Amino acid sequence: MALSPAVTTLCENANEVFLDVAKLLLTYADNILRYPNEEKYRSIRIGNPTFSTKLLPIKGAVECLFEMGFEEAETHLVFPRSASVEQLKLIRDSIAAESDQRLRGEQPVQTTAQVVAPSASASPSSSVPESSAAASSQPVTPPSSQPSSLENSMSFFLTLQSNFQHVMLYENPELQQKARSHIPHQQLSYAAEHKLKEAKEADPECKLGIEDFLVLELLRWFKQDFFSWVDCLPCSQCKGPTHNALPLSATPDDIRWGAQRVENHYCQNCQLSTRFPRYNNPEKLLETRRGRCGEWANCFTLCCRALGLEARYIWDSTDHVWTEIYSMSQRRWLHCDSCENGCDNPLLYEVGWGKKLAYVLAFSKDQVVDVTWRYSCKHPEVLTRRTKVQEAWLLHTITGLNRQQSLSPDRKKELTERLLVELVEFISPKKPKAGELGGRNSGSLAWRMARGETSKADAGTSTQATGYVFTPTEKEKSDRLLHVRYSATKDQYCRVSNNSEVIQSWDQCVWSKESVFRKVEQDWQMVYIARTEGSPVGKVCWKFDFSPAGMKIKSFSIMASSQTFHSGKVCWLLEAGQSTTEFSGDGKMQSVQSLSGSSEFIVVAGLSGGEEETSWQHSQLFRRSLKEKETETETEESSFEILIHLEDA
């Protein structure tokens, strides 16, 4: 009989160790089988001395419990009513058969010697990887230096074990196929190929590969078109606002999909509760397509694996999760946060959000790696916060968890080489990039403030950074024409006068922005630019400069659309030198004579006003229905358009 991965790992222990732990595991299983209605036999207290000393330290033991069907609760391992008794019996019988063989003195089942890939833990300067050729089939026993708190080490181990088991869901071929059925793969691949071609034309020495651009397209699609953020769901009856009340009981179906916790989004007007199960199964999330960072990272990592990208799930002890993608062309792991549509900004959390990091761990189908040092530029500070478990214990435990026995020698060598590169990266000094300086975008302001993940702009402090400037390309100089359109539903600029060049994302062509963001309402299927919640004013500017080309404006036309509610206000201005001209945001093209003869100008949109807590929504730019995305023509769906005829200065 073929043994399961957990039982196979358990068999690698020495004979005496195996027989002792097998006896304990069989006792747990037999009690449930004999007394199926007795709740006391369905839970194992983590703090139980028998569990903590005789089972927890042994390689494969806790894994067997998880394979039987036990699940992690706060202080116990629990065998839920929804778990399969047949699966429990299957694992129990495998252990019993092996135990009988060993008691009779027969040759134990042979297992492949485990080659342990190095795992980066402790501080990067003290992490020395083990030789990839050093084989070990010894049991995982606690090192001589035990953690200060046994309870902490057990809790931490279960977190590691649970995450490591969970990522194997992403390897299910049927689940990957289901994920692919939701992903517009051809569309994303085409866009990635186009971006790669543009990058190669702009820089012939560009070393990026197609997967780098595919990751960016997948991130954009996932945030803008597929998944939606949930703070509190609208009332299921009146569609009005709700607030979080006492949690509700999970149903058997909730538990089946990993939702041990069900939030109660309560409407005071209707006195009605809207259930929000916090599903942990990525298959279910492909259907619900909503949640907070846990659901986002869970489902996004599955989508990455479904497209053949090498991905791993990142767990942060300060309550956030995200994804890493391995770039074959760059030979390194890239930080990817689907909630923020962010890529390769690892210092975002420490510098931008102000997180006090301690433990950041990566989980893939092959191994666990401590990647804390990639996400910090303040290593000494981080070390002072890593007090939950001792570093030697953590390194030893991670090493014992890694799945290496089934890997080919080439794969083991590849993983070892990658980790060596990571270790060099971890000890190299880092400085924050522009994309790592801002606060969190996902979630309401109250939620971000409660978590301490806001920037100064979120708190109402004026922040402004200069950026993109429209200047004529060679074709536009030759044609003496610059024509730009922005589509709110597609979130892209089309530079019509430059062979219809497409630039993705509204802020990529912005000169400056202040307390504004792009809001996508999945429930109402609307999209618009609005002030960040809690900000009294917001501002966006686009800059055009023709002086480097020795040209000036001959004629100028502009169209901008904006919408206000209650006492909300939007003010559109054209600033050229000392001259300021106000124009309408009514969505109609209008000619502006005052700009004729100017060589540069700035378009300014100011947002203000509104009432009560939702005032930030009462002044909007480029409001459009997402349902129009596939039906309208490019011209009809433009929300912002500028047409400029040029002449020599």
Secondary structure, 3 states (H helix, E strand, C coil): CCCCHHHHHHCCCCHHHHHHHHHHHHHHHHHHHHCCCCHHHHEEECCCHHHHHHHCCCCCHHHHHHHHCCEECCCEEECCCCCCHHHHHHHHHHHHHHHHHHHCCCCCCCCCCEECCCCCCCCHHHCCCCCCCCEECCCCCCCCCCCCCHHHHHHHHHHHHHHHHHHHHHHCHHHHHHHHCCCCHHHHHHHHHHHHHHHHHHCCCCCCCHHHHHHHHHHHHHHHHHCEECCCCCCCCCCCCCEEEEEECCCHHHHHCCCCCEEEEEECCCCEEEEEECCCCHHHHHHHCEECHHHHHHHHHHHHHHCCCCEEEEEECCCEEEEEEEECCCCEEEEEECCCCEECCCCHHHHHCCCCCCCEEEECCCCEEECHHHHCCCHHHHHHHCCCCCHHHHHHHHHHHCCCCCCCHHHHHHHHHHHHHHHHHHHCCCCCCHHHCCCCCCCCHHHHHHCCCCCCCCCCCCCCCCCCEECCCHHHHHHCEEEEEEECCCCEEEEHHHCCEEEECHHHHCCEEECEEEEEECCCCEEEEEECCCCCCEEEEEEEECHHHCEEEEEEEEEEEEEECCCCEEEEEEEECCEEEEECCECCCEECHHHCCCCEEEEEEEEECCCHHHHHHCEEEEEEEHHHCCCCCCCCCEEEEEEEEEEEC
